[in-house]
Amino acid sequence: MRKLFFELMQVSVGQLDCVSRFPEPNEWQKFYELAKKQAVIGVCYHGVTKLFDYGLVAPQELSLDWMAEAEEIKEVNRGRTRKLITLQEELQKHHLRSSVMTGPGLTRFYDRELQMLRYTKGIDVYVFGYKNQLDLSQWADINVHILSELRVGKSRQRNNRLDKWVLQNDDLMFRKAGEMVVPSHSATILIQLTNLYNLFINKRLLMRNLMDLFFVIRFAQGDSRLFQYPQNTLEGVIKDLGLTRFTRGIMWLLQEVFALDPKILPLEPLEEEGQYLLSQIMGDAFSFHNWWHHLWHYSWHELT
């Protein structure tokens, strides 16, 4: 059933034409629940509609519920982007540079028909030098989180190195994309990998977050220039931050879950790590092996 759900996501994002078999009625319900839990219910509804052409139709009541969820996401997204642009303009008036890290800042990488279907719970906005200069109450409805600094876990050493990278690549952090200011494509790749790590450490990593990175990397189409920075490479920065194993696990997930061509991945996939990360994302039952794996590869590294 899990494999079939991955196939549904692949259909939804344009990596696959059709699933390998007809889902049973109870499986459609599980897909709906899983898509909702993993915050990909809007995008997956697009996949459900694409399966209509192959005679694969979910139960009617479930289809209506799914459509209602998708329409609600679209409605919320319509107003959110406009208000976010207004917030950035207001920050600019206070001589503060801002950059949208997540949510609407990532939808530019999505296929056009999917952009309004991406579910956004909160939006991270990096604001250089922010010290509560602005009353954010009027933007409470779009759930904005202002970040005055970027973080990668709790390790002081890692965060010092990330701070240094951000300062050295300041020009990559603030690029105009339409009316919104966002990080450059190359900076977005690194920022999303650190974001995924933070979510994982805090046990909040979802398929939606993997889907974001999938679109960001697929959009690059293996262009090696996007994996280069003025003073280092993406792989070099990942190594400096101590995230090589984690990132290689994420690469395996992009290949396994979203069928992303390994030729365009910036790092070589590592199946062992990917399998571990997948078990955590999907909420698999506790095992001593996974407990020890997390302790050895993650918990101790957060203490430095």
Phi, psi and omega per residue, in radians:
M1 nan -0.669 3.130
R2 -1.083 -0.757 3.125
K3 -1.048 -0.686 -3.140
L4 -1.178 -0.626 3.080
F5 -1.138 -0.715 3.086
F6 -1.085 -0.670 3.103
E7 -1.122 -0.674 3.091
L8 -1.076 -0.737 3.100
M9 -1.135 -0.654 3.115
Q10 -1.142 -0.690 3.045
V11 -1.084 -0.732 -3.082
S12 -1.101 -0.644 -3.075
V13 -1.713 0.120 3.050
G14 1.481 0.331 3.123
Q15 -1.664 -0.194 -3.070
L16 -2.607 2.528 -3.131
D17 -1.406 -0.731 -3.056
C18 -2.673 2.695 3.087
V19 -1.262 2.837 -2.994
S20 -1.350 -0.314 3.109
R21 -2.698 2.888 -3.142
F22 -1.305 2.140 3.116
P23 -1.202 2.501 3.040
E24 -1.274 2.738 -3.132
P25 -0.920 -0.720 -3.133
N26 -1.246 -0.444 3.105
E27 -1.260 -0.638 3.065
W28 -1.001 -0.740 3.133
Q29 -1.111 -0.703 3.123
K30 -1.171 -0.651 3.087
F31 -1.067 -0.769 -3.138
Y32 -1.056 -0.834 -3.114
E33 -1.144 -0.710 -3.128
L34 -1.212 -0.721 3.107
A35 -1.087 -0.671 3.121
K36 -1.194 -0.753 3.135
K37 -1.103 -0.667 -3.096
Q38 -1.579 0.121 3.062
A39 1.063 0.604 3.085
V40 -2.149 0.412 -3.012
I41 -1.164 -0.606 3.121
G42 -1.189 -0.855 3.134
V43 -1.117 -0.704 3.141
C44 -1.162 -0.494 3.077
Y45 -1.105 -0.627 3.068
H46 -1.032 -0.703 3.096
G47 -1.130 -0.695 3.114
V48 -1.042 -0.748 -3.141
T49 -1.189 -0.569 3.111
K50 -1.182 -0.518 3.141
L51 -1.271 -0.304 3.082
F52 -0.940 -0.663 -3.081
D53 -1.122 -0.311 -3.134
Y54 -1.846 0.199 3.127
G55 1.332 0.250 3.127
L56 -1.735 1.853 -3.026
V57 -2.165 2.241 3.086
A58 -1.227 2.759 3.069
P59 -0.899 2.486 -2.977
Q60 -0.994 -0.829 -3.107
E61 -1.094 -0.704 3.120
L62 -1.167 -0.705 3.116
S63 -1.040 -0.716 3.136
L64 -1.161 -0.724 3.098
D65 -1.085 -0.737 -3.116
W66 -1.134 -0.756 3.121
M67 -1.093 -0.700 3.133
A68 -1.102 -0.716 3.097
E69 -1.076 -0.771 -3.119
A70 -1.122 -0.727 3.140
E71 -1.166 -0.609 3.102
E72 -1.150 -0.714 3.101
I73 -1.078 -0.771 3.111
K74 -1.022 -0.781 -3.094
E75 -1.100 -0.769 3.126
V76 -1.109 -0.738 -3.090
N77 -1.144 -0.557 -3.098
R78 -1.026 -0.791 -3.106
G79 -1.442 -0.457 -3.031
R80 -1.159 -0.779 -3.079
T81 -1.103 -0.744 3.139
R82 -1.080 -0.746 -3.133
K83 -1.184 -0.586 3.134
L84 -1.170 -0.708 3.082
I85 -1.085 -0.717 3.102
T86 -1.081 -0.689 3.098
L87 -1.083 -0.791 3.131
Q88 -1.095 -0.662 3.099
E89 -1.123 -0.681 3.129
E90 -1.176 -0.694 3.089
L91 -1.104 -0.675 3.126
Q92 -1.088 -0.636 3.104
K93 -1.089 -0.481 3.100
H94 -1.603 0.252 3.121
H95 1.081 0.625 3.112
L96 -1.991 2.218 3.098
R97 -1.541 2.313 -3.115
S98 -2.235 2.736 3.138
S99 -2.547 2.246 -3.088
V100 -1.438 2.005 -3.043
M101 -1.481 -0.649 -3.021
T102 -2.271 -3.038 3.084
G103 1.016 -2.169 -3.116
P104 -1.012 -0.366 3.098
G105 -1.224 -0.245 -3.119
L106 -1.884 -0.310 -3.036
T107 -1.128 -0.328 3.124
R108 -1.102 -0.351 3.119
F109 -1.522 -0.264 -3.120
Y110 -1.342 2.685 2.989
D111 -1.038 2.563 -3.016
R112 -0.943 -0.732 -3.073
E113 -1.250 -0.175 -3.115
L114 -1.831 -0.211 -2.989
Q115 -1.045 -0.681 -3.123
M116 -1.455 -0.123 -3.102
L117 -1.705 -0.061 3.117
R118 -1.297 2.169 3.137
Y119 -1.375 2.257 3.118
T120 -2.154 2.112 3.108
K121 -1.592 -0.856 3.121
G122 -2.422 2.808 -3.091
I123 -2.179 2.164 3.077
D124 -1.603 2.200 3.113
V125 -2.156 2.066 3.102
Y126 -1.452 2.189 -3.140
V127 -2.212 1.909 -3.113
F128 -1.161 2.180 3.099
G129 1.348 0.328 -3.096
Y130 -1.293 2.270 3.099
K131 -2.455 0.989 3.091
N132 1.021 0.669 3.139
Q133 -1.321 -0.151 -3.014
L134 -2.324 2.408 3.055
D135 -1.381 1.997 -3.044
L136 -1.609 0.086 -3.038
S137 -1.040 -0.620 -3.112
Q138 -1.258 -0.170 3.084
W139 -1.914 0.264 -3.092
A140 -1.061 -0.553 -3.065
D141 -1.225 -0.305 3.104
I142 -1.769 0.080 2.991
N143 0.953 1.062 -3.141
V144 -1.542 2.365 3.038
H145 -1.967 2.014 3.135
I146 -1.489 2.199 3.120
L147 -1.948 2.046 3.099
S148 -1.502 -0.210 3.067
E149 -2.687 2.657 3.131
L150 -1.645 2.535 -3.068
R151 -2.268 2.645 3.031
V152 -2.331 1.622 -3.067
G153 1.244 -2.725 -3.072
K154 -1.933 -0.072 -3.108
S155 -1.182 2.161 -3.136
R156 -1.124 -0.680 -3.137
Q157 -1.101 -0.801 3.113
R158 -1.067 -0.782 -3.080
N159 -1.188 -0.599 3.051
N160 -1.098 -0.692 3.137
R161 -1.222 -0.631 3.094
L162 -1.199 -0.715 3.076
D163 -0.979 -0.769 -3.131
K164 -1.099 -0.743 3.141
W165 -1.107 -0.764 -3.132
V166 -1.055 -0.759 3.140
L167 -1.158 -0.680 -3.132
Q168 -1.238 -0.446 -3.078
N169 -2.050 0.626 -3.094
D170 -0.942 -0.641 -3.104
D171 -1.176 -0.368 3.130
L172 -1.472 -0.214 -3.031
M173 -1.501 -0.310 -3.050
F174 -2.306 1.602 3.135
R175 -2.160 2.463 -3.130
K176 -1.389 2.267 3.039
A177 -2.289 1.670 -3.002
G178 1.220 -2.195 3.122
E179 -1.655 -0.068 -3.053
M180 -1.828 2.597 3.054
V181 -1.791 2.232 -3.040
V182 -2.451 2.938 3.003
P183 -1.213 2.751 3.049
S184 -1.111 2.905 3.141
H185 -1.022 -0.813 -3.105
S186 -1.131 -0.670 3.105
A187 -1.202 -0.622 -3.129
T188 -1.060 -0.652 -3.140
I189 -1.036 -0.863 3.139
L190 -1.153 -0.786 -3.101
I191 -1.074 -0.690 3.134
Q192 -1.205 -0.599 3.077
L193 -1.142 -0.707 3.093
T194 -1.205 -0.629 3.098
N195 -1.109 -0.755 3.104
L196 -1.074 -0.690 3.119
Y197 -1.108 -0.784 3.124
N198 -1.055 -0.765 3.133
L199 -1.109 -0.697 3.141
F200 -1.124 -0.816 -3.140
I201 -1.052 -0.583 -3.131
N202 -1.638 0.194 3.082
K203 1.021 0.724 3.135
R204 -2.239 0.257 -3.124
L205 -1.309 2.220 -3.088
L206 -2.183 2.913 3.069
M207 -1.045 -0.552 3.101
R208 -1.007 -0.713 -3.130
N209 -1.191 -0.688 3.053
L210 -1.125 -0.679 3.131
M211 -1.095 -0.680 3.076
D212 -0.990 -0.879 -3.107
L213 -1.155 -0.625 3.077
F214 -0.964 -0.865 -3.118
F215 -1.177 -0.673 3.134
V216 -1.076 -0.773 -3.111
I217 -1.338 -0.679 3.116
R218 -1.095 -0.642 3.122
F219 -1.066 -0.561 -3.132
A220 -1.254 -0.458 3.123
Q221 0.914 0.664 3.063
G222 1.280 0.226 3.133
D223 -1.131 1.882 -3.038
S224 -1.090 -0.380 3.132
R225 -1.133 -0.459 3.131
L226 -1.399 -0.133 3.092
F227 -1.834 0.298 -3.134
Q228 -2.123 2.466 3.021
Y229 -2.136 2.857 -3.072
P230 -0.926 -0.629 -3.058
Q231 -2.046 0.091 -3.108
N232 -2.941 3.061 3.027
T233 -1.834 2.874 3.078
L234 -1.005 -0.806 -3.138
E235 -1.071 -0.657 3.121
G236 -1.158 -0.735 3.115
V237 -1.150 -0.748 3.101
I238 -1.012 -0.721 3.108
K239 -1.126 -0.767 3.128
D240 -1.046 -0.593 -3.123
L241 -1.477 -0.035 3.134
G242 1.233 0.536 -3.062
L243 -1.991 0.276 -3.049
T244 -1.078 -0.868 -3.100
R245 -1.104 -0.803 3.116
F246 -1.021 -0.825 -3.106
T247 -1.108 -0.700 3.118
R248 -1.148 -0.570 3.040
G249 -1.154 -0.715 3.094
I250 -1.105 -0.681 3.104
M251 -1.052 -0.717 3.109
W252 -1.103 -0.698 3.119
L253 -1.108 -0.720 3.118
L254 -1.085 -0.632 3.107
Q255 -1.277 -0.748 -3.048
E256 -1.365 -0.799 -3.035
V257 -1.457 -0.712 -3.043
F258 -1.934 0.096 3.092
A259 0.972 0.676 3.117
L260 -1.336 2.340 -3.113
D261 -1.044 2.115 -3.120
P262 -1.062 -0.341 -3.131
K263 -1.174 -0.381 -3.104
I264 -1.807 0.086 3.119
L265 -1.375 2.443 -3.105
P266 -1.295 -0.407 3.091
L267 -2.298 2.724 3.140
E268 -1.246 2.301 -3.136
P269 -1.139 2.626 3.077
L270 -2.200 1.864 -3.026
E271 -1.096 -0.748 -3.104
E272 -0.964 -0.791 -3.132
E273 -1.255 -0.656 3.130
G274 -1.093 -0.714 3.110
Q275 -1.097 -0.698 3.116
Y276 -1.131 -0.826 -3.138
L277 -1.080 -0.688 3.136
L278 -1.095 -0.712 3.134
S279 -1.101 -0.589 3.125
Q280 -1.290 -0.721 -3.140
I281 -1.124 -0.727 -3.062
M282 -1.474 -0.044 3.082
G283 1.223 0.669 3.128
D284 -1.131 2.813 -3.097
A285 -1.076 2.644 3.135
F286 -1.040 2.444 3.006
S287 -2.434 2.610 3.131
F288 -1.113 -0.643 3.140
H289 -1.030 -0.813 -3.142
N290 -1.185 -0.636 3.099
W291 -1.069 -0.795 -3.130
W292 -1.191 -0.674 3.120
H293 -1.027 -0.816 -3.130
H294 -1.136 -0.736 3.138
L295 -1.074 -0.805 -3.044
W296 -1.274 -0.752 -3.009
H297 -1.679 -0.249 -3.060
Y298 -2.244 -0.986 -3.015
S299 -1.008 -0.851 -3.098
W300 -1.143 -0.580 -3.107
H301 -1.261 -0.307 3.129
E302 -1.415 -0.129 -3.058
L303 -1.556 -0.215 -3.054
T304 -1.550 nan nan
